[in-house]
Every structure is written in C-alpha cells, then in structure tokens.
Amino acid sequence: KTLLARIYQDEPRSPQKSGGDGEATEEFEIPEDKCGLVIGSRGSKIREIQADTGVGVNVGSRDTAVGGMIKVTLKGDKGRCDDAKKIILDLISDADNGQQGGDAEPAYSTTMTIPLDMTRKLIGPQGSTIRDIQDRSGAQVDVARRNTAVDGMIEVTLSGPKESCEIAKDLISRLVEESSHPAETVLMMIEESMCGLIIGARGAKIRSIQDNSGASIRIDKRNEARDGKVQVTITGSDQQCGDAKDEIELIISEGGSKESKTRSSMPVNTSSRSTFQSLDVV
C-alpha cells in the first residue's frame, strides 16, 4: 500500500503499550502539507484535540518527513487514542473534500514560492520571523525543506482561514520584496546633546523608531563626536530610511523647542547666539 493509503486504512496499527492500565502509545502518519491543519493557528487545534480527548498529541517536525509524510504520536488511554486519531483523520479527510463539519469556517490552504536564499530570512533567528508572521496573520506557515527547491524556488504552504492566509501571503511578499532591493544608507549629523532624546531611557526611543520605520539605526559614541556633533547611520529601504529620518528630525525639533523655552525663562546675554543646529544631512 502507498503511505497515503495506509493513513486511511480502517484498522489502526497495533499500539505500543506504555505500561499503564489501558494506556498506549500509537503512531501513524499524515501528509506533510496537512501538519498546519492539525496544529492550527498558534497551536490552537492540537490543544483542542488534546483537551477534548485527554490524549497527548505530538506532530513530528517537518525535517523528519519521509516520503512527504509526518509521524503523529498519541499517548494516553487506548480508547481515547482511537478517538484522537479519528478526529485527526476526519479533519484531514474534510480538508481534502474542501469542507469542515459543523459551523466551523471552511478549511483553506494555499501555496506560494519564494527564492531559496530567502528561507533563512523568512524563518528568522530561532524561528522568530515566521512566528511573528503567524501571530500577526493567524495563519499557519510551513516552509518546505531546502532539498525540495525547484529552479531556485521553494514552496511555502499557508493554512487557516482564507483571510488569514492572504494576510500572511502579503507579509511574506513584502519581506521578500524589501530584501530583494539593496539597502539604502542615510547619514545624519546631530548635536551631541540630542543623543539622549533619540536613544531614550534604556534605548526605548530608538527601538520605537526602528519598529515604526523598519529601518536599522546606529548612533556613534559620544567620544566619536566631531565639533560637537555625532553621526547617525540609518539603513533600510528608501521608504524606511525616510520615515526614520523624519521621526528623528521631529524629536530634535521638539527637543530644540523645549530647550529654547527653558532658556527664554532665564536671564541671557542678548549678544550671545545659540549654536544649536537641528540637523545636518550628509
């Protein structure tokens, strides 16, 4: 029998007893592209199955796939393991038929391709980027193994509500597009006294600017200042650099206004001139 046929066979495999009364460990396989369906958005579906049946459910990672199939392991009462297995196989069968039972939203799955060299960028350090996309979209995102690439392109499967999949697809497309363009670099010179305003308490303000704009910002150390000014390096797309630059200029402008008000409330020598310059662009 083929692996796919074996999934839907009526008789389950003989479970491996784990040593307790009525407890068992049972293993079976599901198609690799159905993992997201069983796991659900942020693990919601697999938690639901475990809560309903009282069985521990473990879906193997994609790098353990053999012949396009992933191993699922159930641990618990023998009868409840059978219930959990039936729920999972029914879920897959309904998805294959393009429907889900009850009032649940119809299952949806779509694929897209990205350049092979973008897979690390999409996954991110320790999976941080792909988790962020899943959290923001509500869709399950599965990246095919690198050895399945065709003509330098690799397949990405999106599962979940259709709207969530479309959001995830848009986020991934934007990530690829931004990464395909050479990064722009904008240099700015700011007054040394403005560094604290831009950095903020424990770096809070500069992190906020980076999050809002998507650009990377580096401020030289004060001991590297030239004529009382410090260089700021902004890296990113043209739009990202522009947004970051605008926000920095606004902070400097507001900081300069507050400084002027403070000075105006104090006696000053009218012959002196302020040496503050809000911003020089290199």
PABA-234683 format. One record per atom (N, C-alpha, C): residue in one letter; z, x, y. Coordinates in steps of 0.05 Angstrom, whole numbers, plus 5000, padded with zeros to 4 digits. Example, Ala and Ser with C-alpha at 12.3 -4.5 7.8 and 13.67 -1.06 7.14 Angstrom:
<rs>
A515652644886
A515652464910
A515652644934
S514252574955
S514352734979
S515752585001
</rs>
This chain:
<rs>
K500050174976
K500050005000
K500050185025
T498950075046
T499050225071
T501850195083
L502450375102
L505050365115
L505550095129
L503449995143
L503649745157
L504149515138
A502849525115
A503149305096
A506049315084
R507149555081
R509749585070
R511949455088
I511349445114
I513349325132
I513749035126
Y511548905121
Y511648615118
Y511948515089
Q512648695071
Q512948615043
Q515448435041
D515348245023
D517448045021
D520048165011
E519848354992
E522248464980
E523148714996
P525548715007
P526548955021
P526949185002
R527049425013
R527649654997
R530549644988
S531149774965
S533849774956
S535649924975
P537649794986
P539349925006
P541050144993
Q541750335010
Q543550555001
Q546350465008
K548050444988
K550750354993
K552350565008
S553950475028
S555450665044
S558350685036
G559150545015
G561850585005
G563750365010
G563150155027
G565049945032
G564249695017
D566049485018
D565449235004
D563149095019
G560849065005
G558648925017
G557249085039
E558049325045
E556749485066
E554449645055
A552349675071
A549949805062
A548649955085
T546950145078
T545250275097
T542350225087
E540750105104
E538050035097
E536050155117
E533950265107
E531850385124
E529150245119
F527750205141
F524950105138
F523450215163
E520850155164
E519150275185
E517850065202
I517450135227
I515949955245
I513850115259
P511749985269
P509650135284
P510850275309
E509850515314
E510850675336
E510550525363
D508450375366
D507950245392
D509649985395
K511249925375
K512949685377
K515849765382
C516450025385
C519150115390
C520349995415
G518649995437
G519649885462
G520449595460
L518949445443
L519449155439
L522149115426
V522749285406
V525349255392
V527649355409
I527249565424
I529349675441
I529849505465
G527649405477
G527949235501
G528449395526
S528249255549
S528649375575
S531549475577
R531849745581
R534449865583
R536149825559
G534849785535
G536349755510
G537449475506
S536549275522
S537649005521
S537148865494
K534748895483
K534048755459
K535648865435
I535849125433
I537249235410
I540249175411
R541249155435
R544149075438
R544448785430
E542548625437
E542648335430
E542648305399
I540848455386
I540748435357
I543348525344
Q544448745354
Q547048835343
Q549248635348
A549348515372
A551448325378
A551148075361
D548647975356
D548247735340
D548847775311
T548348015300
T548648055271
T551048225264
G552148365283
G554448545276
G553648795261
V551048855262
V549949085247
V549249305266
G549749555258
G548849785274
G545849825270
V544349845292
V541449875291
V540650135305
N539250305291
N538350555303
N535350585299
V533850605322
V531050645321
V530450945326
G528951065307
G528451355309
G526851425335
S527151665344
S525751755367
S522751785361
R521051785382
R518151785377
R517152045364
D518652265369
D517752515357
D518252535327
T519552325316
T520052315287
T517952145273
A516052035288
A514051855276
A512352005255
V511651855234
V509951955213
V507751745209
G505251825213
G503051645209
G503251405228
G504351445251
G504551225271
G506751035265
M508651105247
M510850935240
M513551065247
I515450905256
I518150995263
I520250875244
K522151025236
K524250935218
K526450785233
V527250555223
V529450395233
V531650405212
T534150465221
T536450475203
T538450255210
L539250095190
L541249885194
L543749955178
K546049915190
K548549965176
K550449735180
G551549635158
G553349405160
G553349245135
D554348995137
D554448815114
D551548775103
K551248765077
K548648745065
K547148495075
G548548265075
G547148025084
G546348035113
R548148155129
R547548175158
R545248375164
C545148585147
C542948775149
C540248625144
D540248445124
D537848295119
D537148115143
D539247995156
D538747835179
D537547995202
A538648235207
A537648405228
A534848495223
K534248565198
K531548645191
K529548415195
K530348175188
K528547945192
K528047895222
I530147925238
I529847885267
I527748085278
I528048335270
I526248555280
I523448505271
L523048435245
L520348395235
L519048145247
D520747935251
D519747695264
D518847755293
L520447925306
L519848005334
L517148145335
I516648325316
I514148465315
I511848285308
S512348105288
S510247915280
S509447735303
D511447635317
D510847455340
D509247605361
A509947865366
A508548015386
A505648055377
D505248105351
D502448135340
D500847885344
N502347655343
N500947395346
N500747315375
G501847485393
G501647435422
G503647225431
Q505847195417
Q507746995425
Q510547065416
Q512546945429
Q515346975421
Q516446695418
G518446665401
G519546405396
G521246305419
G521946045418
G523745925438
G522545925466
D524245945485
D523445935513
D523146215525
A523246415508
A523046695518
A520346745530
E520246925549
E517746995562
E515847125542
P513347055542
P511447175523
P511547475523
A511347595499
A511347885498
A508747995510
Y509048225523
Y506748345535
Y506848645532
S504548765526
S504449055523
S501649145532
T501649355547
T499149465557
T499249765556
T496949895558
T496850185557
T495350295581
M495950545587
M494450685608
M494350975600
T492651125611
T492451415604
T493051585629
I494251815624
I494852005645
I494052285636
P493552465654
P492852745645
P495152865629
L494453015609
L496353135591
L498453305606
D497453445627
D499353615641
D501253465659
M500953195660
M502753025675
M505152915659
T505152965633
T507252845616
T509952945623
R510253205628
R512853315636
R513753195662
K511853165681
K512453055707
K513452765704
L512152615687
L512852335683
L515652305669
I516152475650
I518652465635
I520952565653
G520452785667
G522452895685
G524653045671
P526353195686
P528553345674
P530353165658
Q530653215632
Q532353065613
Q531652765614
G529152705619
G528252425619
G528952265644
S529752405665
S530752265689
S528552095703
T526152205704
T524052055719
T523151805704
I522751825678
I521851595662
I524051385661
R526651465661
R528851275662
R528851125689
D528351275710
D528251155737
D526050945738
I523751005727
I521450815728
I522150565712
Q523450605689
Q524250375672
Q526350205686
D528250335700
D530350195714
D529150035737
R527250155752
R526150025775
R524149805768
S522849825745
S520849625738
S521849425718
G523749495701
G524749325680
G522949335655
A520949505655
A519149535631
A519949775614
Q519249765589
Q519649995571
Q517250175573
V517650425577
V515450625580
V515550825557
D513450835541
D513351025519
D510851205522
V511451465521
V509251665524
V508551765496
A506051755489
A505151855463
A505652155460
R505652245435
R506052525430
R503752695440
R504352935449
R502253105461
R499953165443
N500453175416
N498253235398
N496353005393
T496852775407
T495052545405
T493152535428
A493252725446
A491552725470
A488652735463
V486952595478
V484052585474
V482752665501
D481152875500
D479852975524
D481753025547
G484053135540
G486053205561
G487552975572
M487252735560
M488752495570
M490652395548
I492952295556
I494852195537
I495651905543
E496251755522
E496651465526
E499651415532
V500051225551
V502651125558
V502750825552
T504750735536
T504950455530
T507150325546
L506550095559
L508449945575
L508949685561
S511549615557
S512349375543
S514449225559
G514248955557
G516148785571
G514748565586
P516148425604
P514748215620
P512348335634
K510248175637
K507748275648
K508148385676
E509748245692
E510248335720
E511648605720
S513548645702
S514948905700
S513049125691
C511249065673
C509249265664
C507449345687
E506649155704
E504949215726
E506349385747
I508949335751
I510449505769
I510649785758
A511249815732
A511450075720
A508750225722
K506550085717
K503950205718
K503350305747
D504150155767
D503650235794
D505350485801
L507850485792
L509650715797
L508550975785
I507550945760
I506451175746
I503851275759
S502151085767
S499651155780
S500151305806
R502151205821
R502751345846
R503851625841
L505451655820
L506551915814
L504252105807
V502352015791
V500052185783
V498352255808
E497852055825
E496252095848
E497452295867
E500052265872
E501452455890
E501452735879
S501752755853
S501853025841
S499053155839
S496952995841
S494253105838
S493353225865
H494653165887
H493953275913
H495653515919
P494453735929
P496053975936
P498253895956
A500554005953
A502853935971
A502354055999
E502953896019
E502753976047
E505454116054
T505254296073
T507654426083
T507654416113
V509854306124
V510154286153
V512554446161
L512254626181
L514454786191
L515354686218
M517954666222
M519054586247
M521254786256
M521654816281
M523754976292
M525654786307
I528254786299
I530154616312
I532454786323
E533854676343
E536154816354
E538254846332
E539455076332
E541555136312
E543754926313
S544354826336
S546554636339
S545954366326
M543354316320
M542554066308
M542754066277
C543154306265
C543154326236
C545154146223
G547554136234
G549653966222
G548853676222
L547553576243
L546753296244
L544653236222
I542853416218
I540653366198
I541753396169
I543553586165
I544653626138
I546653396131
G548353336150
G550353126146
G552653216129
A554653046126
A557053116110
A556353156081
R556853406072
R556353476044
R553353436037
G551653456056
G548753436051
G547753146049
A549452946057
A548752666054
A546252596070
K546052686095
K543852606112
K541152726102
I541152976095
I538653096087
I537652976060
R539552906043
R538852766018
R537652496024
S538752356043
S537752096051
S534852116062
I534352326078
I531652366089
I529752416067
Q530552586048
Q528752646025
Q528252406008
D530352236003
D529951995987
D528151796001
N528551766027
N526951576042
N523951656045
S523551916048
S520752006053
S519352106028
G520852196008
G519752315984
G519052605987
A519552716011
A518952996016
A521253176008
S520653426004
S522753625999
S523253776026
I525853816033
I526553936058
I528354176054
R527654396067
R529354636065
R529954736094
I532454776100
I533354876126
I534355156123
D533255346138
D534155626136
D537055646143
K538355856134
K541155906141
K541455986170
R543755926181
R544155976209
R543856276216
N544656446197
N544356736203
N541456826203
E539656646197
E536756706198
E535556596224
A537256486242
A536256366266
A534956576284
R532956486299
R531556646318
R531656516345
D532756656364
D533156556392
D534456286391
G536456256374
G538056006373
G536755776358
K534555836345
K533055626331
K532855696301
V532755486285
V532655506256
V530155366245
Q528955496226
Q526455376214
Q527055166193
V525654946194
V525754736174
V523054716160
T523054736134
T520654716118
T520554456103
I518454296108
I518054036095
I515654056076
T516053976051
T513853986031
T513453716018
G510953646015
G510253386003
G507453306010
S506853046006
S504252946014
S504252926045
D501852886056
D501552856085
D503352636095
Q503352406081
Q504952176089
Q507952246087
Q508752376066
Q511552436062
Q512552636083
C510952836089
C511753036109
C511952896136
G510052716142
G510152576168
G512552406171
D513352266149
D515652086150
D518252256154
A518452476139
A520752646142
A520952766170
K518752856180
K518652976207
K519552766228
D518552526226
D519252316245
D522252256244
E523452256220
E526252196217
E527952416229
I527052666224
I528552896236
I528452886266
E526052826277
E525752816306
E527552596318
L527852376304
L529552156313
L532452236314
I533252376293
I536052476292
I536652666315
I534752846320
I535053036341
I535152896368
S533352706372
S533252556397
S535852406402
E536852276381
E539452126385
E541752326389
G541652546375
G543752746379
G543652866406
G541252916417
G540953016444
G541952826465
S541552566460
S542452366479
S545452346481
K546752366457
K549652356456
K550752606470
E549452836466
E550353086478
E550153066509
S547952936518
S547552916547
S549652726559
K550352506545
K552352326555
K555052466557
T555652636537
T558252776537
T558352966560
R556153106565
R556053296587
R556253166614
S555052926617
S554952786642
S557752686650
S559552656631
S562252566637
S564052806645
M562953046644
M564553286650
M563453416675
P565153556692
P564153696715
P562253916706
V559953936719
V558054146712
V556954276737
N555954516733
N554654656755
N551854556758
T551254426780
T548654296783
T546354496783
S546954756787
S544854956787
S544055036759
S545654956739
S545055046712
S543054846700
R541554946680
R539654776666
R540154776636
S539754546624
S540154526595
S538054686581
T538954836561
T537055006546
T536154856521
F537054606517
F536354456493
F533454366493
Q532154426472
Q529454326467
Q529554176441
S528653926441
S528953756418
S527553856394
L525053956397
L523554026373
L521154196380
D520654406365
D518254556367
D516854546340
V514354476339
V512854466315
V511154716313
V511454866291
V509955106287
V507255036275
</rs>
